[in-house]
Amino acid sequence: MTRTTTESEVTLDRLRRAKENSGALVLAHNYQPAWVQELADVVADSLQLSRIAQEHPAERIVFCGVRFMAETAKILSPTKQVLLPARDAGCSLAEAITAEQLAAWRAQYPTAVVVAYVNTSAEVKALADVCVTSANALEVVASIPEHREVLFLPDFFLGSWVQRTLQRQGMHVWQGECHVHAALDPASLERALADDPEAVVYVHPECGCTTSALLVEEPWRQRVSLLSTTQMVEAARRERHRRVLVATEVGVLHQLRAHGSAQFEPLRSDARCPFMQRVTPELLLAAFEEGEGGIELDPALIEAARRPVMAMLDPALRPW
């Protein structure tokens, strides 16, 4: 970032001082704007950030992301103050299913195991049996006995990828999507592979091109990797190809370029989540100086939502 003496630059300087004075731990998701990532203490995926918040001694957590992420941090750290600077930062995927809809769906399959992507509200988590991330969804679903039906929600593309990869019978997938990831379609992937025979492609399992990525034939198949955001950063560190096209929200490019030497480019430059752009210097300042944006959840809801999150982390707690 070019440094100039402007009003916004003064605001960023004040932010740094306010952050230090507040004693807050600042967490930023991989999809946050670059300036937020640079200001944060830790940049990672949502679950990893929530676990760091749980283990860190700081009592004030400023979570730069969207609401379900800050809720998860509160679920794992109920006694800490968790602040979401952009209080209106929602998520099209998390909003694809409500607790009422899940309750009705579950009533249709009363013996099924309900698997909820961590990208869901606290109320939805509370009705699930286990949560998953894009990195561990395959492992968790594979651990469910074959005779049990599975209700997977809310992401259709992630669920379909799991179902197809595991060839899982009796698995029902909710028709939800992240509108940004859904726009990363098969045509975009196919054009990228055809246009540059040397490039490789990182694809997030939430993307609309996920199924196409599984069906890509050799030799193209070896050039496509389905990875969570954390796995993308890990892959960037050891990447030997000259050019990497990335199919996910463009914010992750900041981390990839910081950790890898390849030329990292978006599969689509317009893959930008408007909710991830809601944090402003002014909102962060209000969180640091005034404690604005507090996440408040009922203790009973925290306890109910914590159970499936912990079942994801500890196989011994899984109810099957």
ROTIFI-440117 format. One record per residue (C-alpha): residue in one letter; residue number from 1; x, z, y. Coordinates in nm, 3 decimals. Layout:
BEGIN
+------+-----+---------+---------+---------+
| type | seq |      px |      pz |      py |
+------+-----+---------+---------+---------+
|    A | NUM |       X |       Z |       Y |
...
+------+-----+---------+---------+---------+
***
This chain:
BEGIN
+------+-----+---------+---------+---------+
| type | seq |      px |      pz |      py |
+------+-----+---------+---------+---------+
|    M |   1 |   0.000 |   0.000 |   0.000 |
|    T |   2 |   0.139 |  -0.096 |   0.341 |
|    R |   3 |   0.172 |   0.209 |   0.567 |
|    T |   4 |   0.060 |   0.172 |   0.928 |
|    T |   5 |  -0.043 |   0.423 |   1.193 |
|    T |   6 |  -0.417 |   0.372 |   1.187 |
|    E |   7 |  -0.723 |   0.593 |   1.179 |
|    S |   8 |  -0.756 |   0.546 |   0.802 |
|    E |   9 |  -0.390 |   0.634 |   0.752 |
|    V |  10 |  -0.438 |   0.957 |   0.945 |
|    T |  11 |  -0.734 |   1.031 |   0.720 |
|    L |  12 |  -0.519 |   0.983 |   0.410 |
|    D |  13 |  -0.254 |   1.214 |   0.551 |
|    R |  14 |  -0.521 |   1.474 |   0.617 |
|    L |  15 |  -0.650 |   1.423 |   0.263 |
|    R |  16 |  -0.312 |   1.510 |   0.118 |
|    R |  17 |  -0.292 |   1.827 |   0.324 |
|    A |  18 |  -0.650 |   1.924 |   0.240 |
|    K |  19 |  -0.586 |   1.864 |  -0.129 |
|    E |  20 |  -0.282 |   2.090 |  -0.122 |
|    N |  21 |  -0.467 |   2.362 |   0.068 |
|    S |  22 |  -0.769 |   2.349 |  -0.165 |
|    G |  23 |  -0.574 |   2.412 |  -0.482 |
|    A |  24 |  -0.796 |   2.158 |  -0.655 |
|    L |  25 |  -0.698 |   1.950 |  -0.955 |
|    V |  26 |  -0.782 |   1.589 |  -0.866 |
|    L |  27 |  -0.879 |   1.366 |  -1.158 |
|    A |  28 |  -0.936 |   0.992 |  -1.129 |
|    H |  29 |  -1.076 |   0.751 |  -1.383 |
|    N |  30 |  -0.881 |   0.435 |  -1.465 |
|    Y |  31 |  -1.145 |   0.228 |  -1.281 |
|    Q |  32 |  -1.109 |   0.406 |  -0.947 |
|    P |  33 |  -0.960 |   0.220 |  -0.647 |
|    A |  34 |  -0.580 |   0.218 |  -0.634 |
|    W |  35 |  -0.561 |   0.453 |  -0.333 |
|    V |  36 |  -0.765 |   0.715 |  -0.522 |
|    Q |  37 |  -0.542 |   0.682 |  -0.828 |
|    E |  38 |  -0.236 |   0.731 |  -0.610 |
|    L |  39 |  -0.383 |   1.049 |  -0.461 |
|    A |  40 |  -0.494 |   1.196 |  -0.795 |
|    D |  41 |  -0.299 |   1.441 |  -1.007 |
|    V |  42 |  -0.407 |   1.268 |  -1.328 |
|    V |  43 |  -0.544 |   0.920 |  -1.402 |
|    A |  44 |  -0.698 |   0.859 |  -1.745 |
|    D |  45 |  -1.021 |   0.783 |  -1.931 |
|    S |  46 |  -1.323 |   1.008 |  -1.883 |
|    L |  47 |  -1.295 |   1.227 |  -2.193 |
|    Q |  48 |  -0.922 |   1.277 |  -2.155 |
|    L |  49 |  -0.978 |   1.386 |  -1.794 |
|    S |  50 |  -1.246 |   1.634 |  -1.900 |
|    R |  51 |  -1.017 |   1.785 |  -2.162 |
|    I |  52 |  -0.735 |   1.814 |  -1.907 |
|    A |  53 |  -0.977 |   1.991 |  -1.671 |
|    Q |  54 |  -1.064 |   2.230 |  -1.953 |
|    E |  55 |  -0.701 |   2.317 |  -2.024 |
|    H |  56 |  -0.567 |   2.326 |  -1.667 |
|    P |  57 |  -0.558 |   2.663 |  -1.486 |
|    A |  58 |  -0.717 |   2.520 |  -1.169 |
|    E |  59 |  -1.064 |   2.661 |  -1.103 |
|    R |  60 |  -1.171 |   2.373 |  -0.876 |
|    I |  61 |  -1.188 |   2.024 |  -1.027 |
|    V |  62 |  -1.242 |   1.720 |  -0.805 |
|    F |  63 |  -1.353 |   1.438 |  -1.034 |
|    C |  64 |  -1.323 |   1.087 |  -0.891 |
|    G |  65 |  -1.548 |   0.885 |  -1.116 |
|    V |  66 |  -1.920 |   0.869 |  -1.188 |
|    R |  67 |  -2.172 |   1.140 |  -1.260 |
|    F |  68 |  -2.171 |   1.147 |  -1.641 |
|    M |  69 |  -1.794 |   1.198 |  -1.631 |
|    A |  70 |  -1.816 |   1.498 |  -1.401 |
|    E |  71 |  -2.099 |   1.635 |  -1.616 |
|    T |  72 |  -1.877 |   1.615 |  -1.923 |
|    A |  73 |  -1.606 |   1.806 |  -1.739 |
|    K |  74 |  -1.862 |   2.073 |  -1.648 |
|    I |  75 |  -1.983 |   2.088 |  -2.009 |
|    L |  76 |  -1.630 |   2.158 |  -2.129 |
|    S |  77 |  -1.546 |   2.389 |  -1.835 |
|    P |  78 |  -1.873 |   2.564 |  -1.747 |
|    T |  79 |  -1.711 |   2.844 |  -1.546 |
|    K |  80 |  -1.512 |   2.608 |  -1.322 |
|    Q |  81 |  -1.627 |   2.442 |  -1.003 |
|    V |  82 |  -1.655 |   2.069 |  -1.076 |
|    L |  83 |  -1.703 |   1.845 |  -0.773 |
|    L |  84 |  -1.811 |   1.481 |  -0.771 |
|    P |  85 |  -1.721 |   1.353 |  -0.422 |
|    A |  86 |  -1.954 |   1.050 |  -0.444 |
|    R |  87 |  -2.274 |   1.225 |  -0.546 |
|    D |  88 |  -2.461 |   0.895 |  -0.579 |
|    A |  89 |  -2.207 |   0.746 |  -0.821 |
|    G |  90 |  -2.428 |   0.661 |  -1.116 |
|    C |  91 |  -2.366 |   0.436 |  -1.415 |
|    S |  92 |  -2.579 |   0.145 |  -1.536 |
|    L |  93 |  -2.480 |   0.220 |  -1.896 |
|    A |  94 |  -2.558 |   0.592 |  -1.882 |
|    E |  95 |  -2.891 |   0.510 |  -1.719 |
|    A |  96 |  -2.981 |   0.264 |  -1.998 |
|    I |  97 |  -3.139 |   0.547 |  -2.198 |
|    T |  98 |  -3.317 |   0.867 |  -2.098 |
|    A |  99 |  -3.362 |   1.187 |  -2.295 |
|    E | 100 |  -3.731 |   1.101 |  -2.335 |
|    Q | 101 |  -3.648 |   0.760 |  -2.479 |
|    L | 102 |  -3.396 |   0.910 |  -2.719 |
|    A | 103 |  -3.643 |   1.174 |  -2.835 |
|    A | 104 |  -3.898 |   0.902 |  -2.911 |
|    W | 105 |  -3.641 |   0.688 |  -3.090 |
|    R | 106 |  -3.517 |   0.981 |  -3.293 |
|    A | 107 |  -3.874 |   1.062 |  -3.398 |
|    Q | 108 |  -3.892 |   0.719 |  -3.563 |
|    Y | 109 |  -3.584 |   0.802 |  -3.775 |
|    P | 110 |  -3.601 |   1.181 |  -3.827 |
|    T | 111 |  -3.315 |   1.196 |  -4.080 |
|    A | 112 |  -3.076 |   0.963 |  -3.894 |
|    V | 113 |  -2.747 |   1.074 |  -3.739 |
|    V | 114 |  -2.759 |   1.020 |  -3.363 |
|    V | 115 |  -2.428 |   0.894 |  -3.223 |
|    A | 116 |  -2.406 |   0.899 |  -2.844 |
|    Y | 117 |  -2.133 |   0.723 |  -2.651 |
|    V | 118 |  -1.978 |   0.973 |  -2.410 |
|    N | 119 |  -2.105 |   0.745 |  -2.131 |
|    T | 120 |  -2.441 |   0.922 |  -2.129 |
|    S | 121 |  -2.612 |   1.195 |  -1.928 |
|    A | 122 |  -2.590 |   1.560 |  -2.027 |
|    E | 123 |  -2.959 |   1.551 |  -2.123 |
|    V | 124 |  -2.899 |   1.264 |  -2.367 |
|    K | 125 |  -2.589 |   1.428 |  -2.514 |
|    A | 126 |  -2.794 |   1.739 |  -2.581 |
|    L | 127 |  -3.018 |   1.542 |  -2.820 |
|    A | 128 |  -2.730 |   1.379 |  -3.010 |
|    D | 129 |  -2.551 |   1.490 |  -3.325 |
|    V | 130 |  -2.209 |   1.365 |  -3.221 |
|    C | 131 |  -2.048 |   1.186 |  -2.928 |
|    V | 132 |  -1.790 |   0.908 |  -2.941 |
|    T | 133 |  -1.556 |   0.720 |  -2.712 |
|    S | 134 |  -1.456 |   0.356 |  -2.738 |
|    A | 135 |  -1.129 |   0.476 |  -2.894 |
|    N | 136 |  -1.278 |   0.688 |  -3.174 |
|    A | 137 |  -1.621 |   0.530 |  -3.237 |
|    L | 138 |  -1.502 |   0.355 |  -3.553 |
|    E | 139 |  -1.353 |   0.674 |  -3.699 |
|    V | 140 |  -1.655 |   0.890 |  -3.623 |
|    V | 141 |  -1.916 |   0.646 |  -3.758 |
|    A | 142 |  -1.701 |   0.578 |  -4.065 |
|    S | 143 |  -1.710 |   0.953 |  -4.142 |
|    I | 144 |  -2.091 |   0.953 |  -4.167 |
|    P | 145 |  -2.210 |   0.928 |  -4.529 |
|    E | 146 |  -2.325 |   0.576 |  -4.617 |
|    H | 147 |  -2.671 |   0.693 |  -4.725 |
|    R | 148 |  -2.747 |   0.827 |  -4.375 |
|    E | 149 |  -2.903 |   0.600 |  -4.116 |
|    V | 150 |  -2.729 |   0.590 |  -3.779 |
|    L | 151 |  -2.876 |   0.561 |  -3.431 |
|    F | 152 |  -2.602 |   0.443 |  -3.195 |
|    L | 153 |  -2.656 |   0.454 |  -2.820 |
|    P | 154 |  -2.656 |   0.335 |  -2.552 |
|    D | 155 |  -2.403 |   0.049 |  -2.551 |
|    F | 156 |  -2.514 |  -0.256 |  -2.749 |
|    F | 157 |  -2.174 |  -0.429 |  -2.746 |
|    L | 158 |  -1.975 |  -0.123 |  -2.857 |
|    G | 159 |  -2.235 |  -0.039 |  -3.122 |
|    S | 160 |  -2.246 |  -0.395 |  -3.252 |
|    W | 161 |  -1.867 |  -0.402 |  -3.274 |
|    V | 162 |  -1.868 |  -0.079 |  -3.476 |
|    Q | 163 |  -2.148 |  -0.204 |  -3.700 |
|    R | 164 |  -1.980 |  -0.538 |  -3.766 |
|    T | 165 |  -1.632 |  -0.394 |  -3.817 |
|    L | 166 |  -1.751 |  -0.129 |  -4.063 |
|    Q | 167 |  -2.017 |  -0.360 |  -4.215 |
|    R | 168 |  -2.244 |  -0.060 |  -4.179 |
|    Q | 169 |  -2.591 |  -0.076 |  -4.332 |
|    G | 170 |  -2.879 |   0.122 |  -4.181 |
|    M | 171 |  -2.725 |   0.135 |  -3.836 |
|    H | 172 |  -2.957 |   0.086 |  -3.538 |
|    V | 173 |  -2.809 |   0.005 |  -3.197 |
|    W | 174 |  -2.973 |   0.071 |  -2.860 |
|    Q | 175 |  -3.001 |  -0.230 |  -2.626 |
|    G | 176 |  -2.805 |  -0.084 |  -2.334 |
|    E | 177 |  -2.512 |  -0.227 |  -2.143 |
|    C | 178 |  -2.269 |  -0.177 |  -1.858 |
|    H | 179 |  -2.362 |  -0.458 |  -1.621 |
|    V | 180 |  -1.997 |  -0.517 |  -1.530 |
|    H | 181 |  -1.878 |  -0.539 |  -1.890 |
|    A | 182 |  -2.178 |  -0.747 |  -1.997 |
|    A | 183 |  -2.073 |  -1.018 |  -1.750 |
|    L | 184 |  -1.741 |  -1.055 |  -1.932 |
|    D | 185 |  -1.896 |  -1.311 |  -2.164 |
|    P | 186 |  -1.774 |  -1.523 |  -2.458 |
|    A | 187 |  -1.724 |  -1.829 |  -2.237 |
|    S | 188 |  -1.477 |  -1.639 |  -2.019 |
|    L | 189 |  -1.277 |  -1.532 |  -2.323 |
|    E | 190 |  -1.276 |  -1.879 |  -2.477 |
|    R | 191 |  -1.164 |  -2.043 |  -2.153 |
|    A | 192 |  -0.881 |  -1.793 |  -2.114 |
|    L | 193 |  -0.751 |  -1.856 |  -2.464 |
|    A | 194 |  -0.771 |  -2.232 |  -2.423 |
|    D | 195 |  -0.620 |  -2.249 |  -2.075 |
|    D | 196 |  -0.303 |  -2.054 |  -2.152 |
|    P | 197 |  -0.179 |  -2.076 |  -2.513 |
|    E | 198 |   0.086 |  -1.811 |  -2.442 |
|    A | 199 |  -0.133 |  -1.540 |  -2.286 |
|    V | 200 |  -0.280 |  -1.246 |  -2.473 |
|    V | 201 |  -0.610 |  -1.077 |  -2.392 |
|    Y | 202 |  -0.703 |  -0.707 |  -2.384 |
|    V | 203 |  -1.078 |  -0.666 |  -2.441 |
|    H | 204 |  -1.272 |  -0.342 |  -2.391 |
|    P | 205 |  -1.532 |  -0.290 |  -2.670 |
|    E | 206 |  -1.811 |  -0.259 |  -2.411 |
|    C | 207 |  -1.765 |  -0.622 |  -2.307 |
|    G | 208 |  -2.013 |  -0.899 |  -2.369 |
|    C | 209 |  -1.736 |  -1.098 |  -2.535 |
|    T | 210 |  -1.660 |  -0.830 |  -2.794 |
|    T | 211 |  -1.838 |  -1.006 |  -3.079 |
|    S | 212 |  -1.667 |  -1.332 |  -2.986 |
|    A | 213 |  -1.333 |  -1.150 |  -2.994 |
|    L | 214 |  -1.403 |  -1.049 |  -3.353 |
|    L | 215 |  -1.496 |  -1.405 |  -3.447 |
|    V | 216 |  -1.201 |  -1.578 |  -3.284 |
|    E | 217 |  -1.021 |  -1.783 |  -3.545 |
|    E | 218 |  -0.648 |  -1.799 |  -3.610 |
|    P | 219 |  -0.414 |  -1.842 |  -3.434 |
|    W | 220 |  -0.620 |  -1.722 |  -3.136 |
|    R | 221 |  -0.723 |  -1.404 |  -3.317 |
|    Q | 222 |  -0.370 |  -1.265 |  -3.299 |
|    R | 223 |  -0.381 |  -1.293 |  -2.921 |
|    V | 224 |  -0.689 |  -1.073 |  -2.874 |
|    S | 225 |  -0.682 |  -0.693 |  -2.888 |
|    L | 226 |  -0.990 |  -0.470 |  -2.862 |
|    L | 227 |  -0.875 |  -0.157 |  -2.676 |
|    S | 228 |  -1.009 |   0.139 |  -2.483 |
|    T | 229 |  -0.866 |   0.189 |  -2.135 |
|    T | 230 |  -0.622 |   0.450 |  -2.262 |
|    Q | 231 |  -0.514 |   0.218 |  -2.543 |
|    M | 232 |  -0.464 |  -0.060 |  -2.286 |
|    V | 233 |  -0.223 |   0.156 |  -2.088 |
|    E | 234 |  -0.037 |   0.245 |  -2.407 |
|    A | 235 |  -0.022 |  -0.122 |  -2.508 |
|    A | 236 |   0.107 |  -0.219 |  -2.162 |
|    R | 237 |   0.414 |  -0.001 |  -2.212 |
|    R | 238 |   0.525 |  -0.203 |  -2.516 |
|    E | 239 |   0.382 |  -0.544 |  -2.425 |
|    R | 240 |   0.632 |  -0.828 |  -2.473 |
|    H | 241 |   0.415 |  -1.122 |  -2.372 |
|    R | 242 |   0.466 |  -1.264 |  -2.025 |
|    R | 243 |   0.096 |  -1.276 |  -1.926 |
|    V | 244 |  -0.193 |  -1.049 |  -2.019 |
|    L | 245 |  -0.557 |  -1.113 |  -1.926 |
|    V | 246 |  -0.768 |  -0.799 |  -1.913 |
|    A | 247 |  -1.140 |  -0.790 |  -1.995 |
|    T | 248 |  -1.267 |  -0.472 |  -1.835 |
|    E | 249 |  -1.321 |  -0.326 |  -1.487 |
|    V | 250 |  -1.039 |  -0.443 |  -1.258 |
|    G | 251 |  -0.943 |  -0.092 |  -1.148 |
|    V | 252 |  -0.743 |  -0.045 |  -1.468 |
|    L | 253 |  -0.497 |  -0.312 |  -1.354 |
|    H | 254 |  -0.330 |  -0.056 |  -1.125 |
|    Q | 255 |  -0.229 |   0.156 |  -1.426 |
|    L | 256 |  -0.131 |  -0.140 |  -1.641 |
|    R | 257 |   0.099 |  -0.278 |  -1.371 |
|    A | 258 |   0.250 |   0.066 |  -1.318 |
|    H | 259 |   0.333 |   0.112 |  -1.686 |
|    G | 260 |   0.412 |  -0.240 |  -1.804 |
|    S | 261 |   0.632 |  -0.531 |  -1.700 |
|    A | 262 |   0.398 |  -0.814 |  -1.801 |
|    Q | 263 |   0.185 |  -1.010 |  -1.556 |
|    F | 264 |  -0.154 |  -0.837 |  -1.585 |
|    E | 265 |  -0.454 |  -1.030 |  -1.452 |
|    P | 266 |  -0.831 |  -0.979 |  -1.477 |
|    L | 267 |  -1.029 |  -1.203 |  -1.709 |
|    R | 268 |  -1.276 |  -1.213 |  -1.421 |
|    S | 269 |  -1.175 |  -1.097 |  -1.074 |
|    D | 270 |  -1.533 |  -0.995 |  -0.992 |
|    A | 271 |  -1.546 |  -0.737 |  -1.273 |
|    R | 272 |  -1.576 |  -0.452 |  -1.026 |
|    C | 273 |  -1.810 |  -0.156 |  -1.066 |
|    P | 274 |  -1.982 |  -0.067 |  -0.737 |
|    F | 275 |  -2.033 |   0.293 |  -0.851 |
|    M | 276 |  -1.658 |   0.337 |  -0.899 |
|    Q | 277 |  -1.609 |   0.225 |  -0.538 |
|    R | 278 |  -1.830 |   0.499 |  -0.390 |
|    V | 279 |  -1.550 |   0.748 |  -0.322 |
|    T | 280 |  -1.434 |   0.740 |   0.040 |
|    P | 281 |  -1.167 |   0.945 |   0.223 |
|    E | 282 |  -1.447 |   1.125 |   0.408 |
|    L | 283 |  -1.624 |   1.225 |   0.086 |
|    L | 284 |  -1.301 |   1.348 |  -0.069 |
|    L | 285 |  -1.227 |   1.547 |   0.245 |
|    A | 286 |  -1.568 |   1.714 |   0.223 |
|    A | 287 |  -1.498 |   1.805 |  -0.140 |
|    F | 288 |  -1.158 |   1.957 |  -0.053 |
|    E | 289 |  -1.259 |   2.140 |   0.264 |
|    E | 290 |  -1.625 |   2.226 |   0.206 |
|    G | 291 |  -1.675 |   2.212 |  -0.170 |
|    E | 292 |  -1.927 |   1.931 |  -0.142 |
|    G | 293 |  -2.053 |   1.749 |  -0.450 |
|    G | 294 |  -2.086 |   2.040 |  -0.691 |
|    I | 295 |  -2.216 |   1.963 |  -1.042 |
|    E | 296 |  -2.476 |   2.217 |  -1.150 |
|    L | 297 |  -2.614 |   2.219 |  -1.505 |
|    D | 298 |  -2.842 |   2.468 |  -1.676 |
|    P | 299 |  -2.643 |   2.692 |  -1.914 |
|    A | 300 |  -2.876 |   2.604 |  -2.202 |
|    L | 301 |  -2.822 |   2.234 |  -2.137 |
|    I | 302 |  -2.445 |   2.287 |  -2.126 |
|    E | 303 |  -2.454 |   2.462 |  -2.462 |
|    A | 304 |  -2.668 |   2.191 |  -2.623 |
|    A | 305 |  -2.457 |   1.906 |  -2.482 |
|    R | 306 |  -2.131 |   2.076 |  -2.572 |
|    R | 307 |  -2.216 |   2.078 |  -2.943 |
|    P | 308 |  -2.197 |   1.698 |  -3.003 |
|    V | 309 |  -1.888 |   1.669 |  -2.783 |
|    M | 310 |  -1.710 |   1.932 |  -2.990 |
|    A | 311 |  -1.831 |   1.766 |  -3.311 |
|    M | 312 |  -1.651 |   1.452 |  -3.196 |
|    L | 313 |  -1.328 |   1.645 |  -3.140 |
|    D | 314 |  -1.343 |   1.857 |  -3.457 |
|    P | 315 |  -1.458 |   1.690 |  -3.784 |
|    A | 316 |  -1.535 |   2.033 |  -3.930 |
|    L | 317 |  -1.820 |   2.070 |  -3.678 |
|    R | 318 |  -1.994 |   1.745 |  -3.770 |
|    P | 319 |  -2.341 |   1.813 |  -3.918 |
|    W | 320 |  -2.314 |   1.598 |  -4.231 |
+------+-----+---------+---------+---------+
***
